[in-house]
Amino acid sequence: MKHPVTGDEVGGIALNKTRIALRSLDVPSISDVSVESTQYVLGTDENRLPLRRFIDQNDAFIVLFDQPQYAYIDGSLYQDDSLTSGGATFLGYLFASEELAHVTGEKGTFSAAHTTFDDTSTFGAILGPIAAEDDVIVCDDLNEEWADFIGFRTDPASPRITFYHAKHGALSLGASPFHISVSQALKNLGNLALPEPKMAAKFGVWDRCYNNDRQRTRIQRVCRGTMAAVQAAVTQCRSAPHTMKRVAIVTSSLSKAAVAAEFDRMNVGGRVDPYFVQLYWLLSSYFAACAEVGAFGCVICQE
């Protein structure tokens, strides 16, 4: 394996009979990093693993091939021909929002006088047209958050719960801007069920004003609706068997048109960009993981 910028050798893999192993990983910045169990005080876990061994044992890496329709992810080999056949299915998971073109930050600025999130932030964009169909919305950012925002559509005919994960960054066709948001989204898929034992603590958090980095504000965490409406929405969406569960990564760092153009370029024989292939497989694995728990995963991005 070579460093994408310097071209230096930084590691190697081994092709075994049943799996691909991460044989070595020589990156000075992580050479002293180990992974420990959270049940121990930091530095006292005798079974802690060097990061390279942890990555290898948990198959926490992706291997891409010269033929981009193949990828080795989480210890399994996958084939997806849609990458080389126009990308129509993949594009169906991307939803364009004009509002995100005007975003300059993820959360915006805060002061004691703030009563809502800045319009020029991703947070503000979510509370604008992006979550327009939700009649109840709470901000769950910080602490043990499930998502930055949780939206509820309480129409009895089509109830829906949405976990919104907000990000901001420069436009890119690489995977790097998505690693954190995808990880956060996957970690909280189980909470889409709104587990009753956890709700009392959540209601307590949501019934307060939002504070960020020790700055108090007048922003209510119940951004749309009332606390009573929130509790009723939780009960309704949890109990209705036809509730749609949706997970949305909302980001200004991706353009749907740019993704479509990349597919078009590949379809006419253009060079396959390895960074775009990595993005494709990272998001595809996110969409698939959501589907496995009966949820619809998507990305809301720039036009």
N, C-alpha and C positions, 0 to 999 in steps of 0.2 A: 504494500500500500504506500502511496506517495502523498505528501502534503499538497493540497490543492493550489497553494500559492508558491511555495518554495521549490516544490518538486522533490524534496528530500524523502528518503525512505523512512516511514514512521511505524511500520508494522507489517504483519503478514497473516494470512489465513491458511488453514489446512483443510483439504477436502477429504473428510472421513466417509465411512460407508453410509452412515445415516444422517450426518449433519455436517455443516461447515463450522469449524472452530476458529476462534480468534486466537491465533498462536502467539502473537506479540503485538504490543502497542507501545511504541517508544515516543512519547510526547512529554517533554520535560515539565510542562506546566501541570501535569496530572500524575507525575511519577510517584509523588508522596501521598496521593489521595486514596483513602480507604473507605469502605462502606460498612457501617455498623448498624446494629439493631437499635431502634429508638427506645427499647425498654431498659437500656443501660445508660449511665452517665457517659458523656462524650469521652472517648479515649479508654474506656474500661472494658469494651467488648472483646473478649479473648478470641472470638471467632470472626473478627472483622476480616474483610476480604479486600485485597488491592482492587482498585477500580477495574483494571483489565480483566481480572478473574471474575469479578461480579458481572461485568458485561457479557463475558463468554458463557458463564454458567446459566445466565438468565436469557440467553439469546437476544440480548438487547442491542442488536445492530442490524443494519440492512446491507445486503450485498446486491449490487446492480450488475448487469451484464451488457455485452455489446449489443445484444438483441433486447431492446428496451421493454418488450412485452413480458419479460421474465424478471422476477425479483425474489430474493431470499429474505423473508421477514419473520421475526420472532420464531426462528427455528424451522420454518416451512418454506417450500418453494411454491411460488405462485406464477400463474400465467394470466395475463389480461390483454387480449388482442385489441381492446378499444383504444389503447394508447396509440396504436399504429393504424387505426381505421377511422380517424376523424374526430374522436374524442367527444361525440355527442352525448354519451351517457355521463361522462365526467362533468361536462359543462352543465348538465341538468341539476347538479348539486350546487352550482354557483349562482347567486342571485345578486344582481347589480343594484346599487343604490347611489343615486346622484349626490346625495347628502355627504357621502364619505370623501368626495373630492375636495371639500372645504375644511376637512378636519386637520388640525395642527398639533393635536396631542391626544393621549389616551383618555385622561381624566379631566384635564383642564386645570384651572387655578382655583384656589379656595381662599375664602376670607370669612370673617364673622358675619358679614352681610349677605353671603350667598344663600339663596333660597332654592336654587336649581343648578344643574350642571351646565357648564359653558356650552353654547351651541356649536363651538368650533372643536369640541372634543368628541371622541368616539362615544363616550357616555351620553353626551347630549344628542348625538345622532340617533342612538338607540331609542331614546325617549321621544324623538321626533317621529319621522315617517317610518322608520324601520320597525318599530313595535306598535304601529298604529292600530293593528287588529286586537291588541291585548287591552282589555278593559280594567285589568288590575296588574300593577307592576311593583315589585319591590327591589331595592338595591341590596344585594347580599355581599358586596365587595368587602374584602379584608377579613381578618380573623379566620375562622374555619369556614371559608366561603365555599358554596357549591357552584356558584357562578357569579359574574359581576351583577347581572340582573336576572330575575326570574319573572317571566310574564305569564299571565293566565288569561285565556279566552274562555269566558263562562257561558257562551251560547250553548244551551242544552242539546242542540242538534249536533254540534261539533266542538266540544270542549277541547282545549289544547293547553299544554304547559310547555314553555320554552326556556331553556337555560341559555342565556346570552353571555359569551366570553369575548370581551372587548380588547382590541389591540390597535396600535398605531405604528406606522413606520414608513420608510421610503418604499416606493414601488419596487417590486422584485419578483422574479420567477423562480427563486430558490426556496429551499425548505426551511432555512434557518429561522425566518420570522414566525414559523408555525410550531416549532418544537414545544415551546412552553404552553401555548394555548391548546394544542392537541393533547398534551399530557394532562393538563387540568381538566379538559373535557372528558377524557376517558376515565380519569380517576373518580369522577362524580356521576358516572352513568347510573349507578345504583340508587342515587338520591333522587332520580327522576320519579321514583315511586312515592316520594314524599313520606318517608317512614314515620309513622305516628310517634314512636318514642323520641324522635329528634325534634319534633315540631314545637314543643313548649319553649325550648331554648331559642329556636329560630324566631318565634313570635316575639320573644323578649328583645332580641337584637333589632328586629324590624320596627319595633315600636319606639325607636329612638331617632335622633338626628344623626346625620352622617358626619364623621370627623375623619380627617386624613392627615397623617404625619403631625399629630398633636394640634392641628388647626381645627378649631371648632367651627361649625357652620350651622346654618338654619335649614339645611337641606333635609327634608324628611325622607327616611328610607322607604316609606310607603309613597312611591312616586306617583301612583295613579290609583285612585280608590281610597278606601278607608281601612283601618285595621280590622273592623268587622267584616268588610268585604274580602280582605285577604284570607281570613280564617274560613269564610264560607267557600271561597274559591279553592282553597287547599282541600277541603272536605269533598267538594264536588268533583274536582279533577282526579282525586285519589280513588274515589269510589265508582266513578262512571267507567264501565268496561270499554267504552269506545273513545276514551280520551286519547288524543294524539300527543305523543311525546316527541319534542323537537329539541335538537342541540344546534346552536348557531354560533360559529366563530365569526365575529364582526370585525373586519379589519380594513384599514386604508392602504395596506401594503400590497394588495393584489388587485389587478384589473382583469375583469372577465374578458374584455376584448383582447388584451395581451395574451391571455391563455389561449383563446380561440385562434389568434394569429400564429401562435407557436405550433398548435396542432396543424394548421394549414401549411405551415412551412415544412413540417415533417412529412406531410402527405404528398408533397411534390418532390420528395427526395432530399430535403435539406438536412444538414448535420443535426444529429440528436444532441441536445444540450444535456449533459449529465445532471446539472443542477435542477433542470426542469423535470427530468425523470425522477429524481429524488423527491421533489415536491409532489409529483403525481402519485407516487407510491405511498408517501406519508399521508396524504389526504385520503387516498383510496382506503388505506387501512383504518383511518378514522371513520369514514363513512360505513365501512363494513362492521366495525365494532359497535357502532350505534345500532345498525340493523339487527345485530345479534340479540340485543336486549329490547327489540321492538320499538326503537326510536329512529327518527329521521335526522341524520347529521347533514349539515350544510355549511356553506361559507357565504356570508354576505359581504360583498366587496365593492370596489369602485367599478364603474361602467367599463 
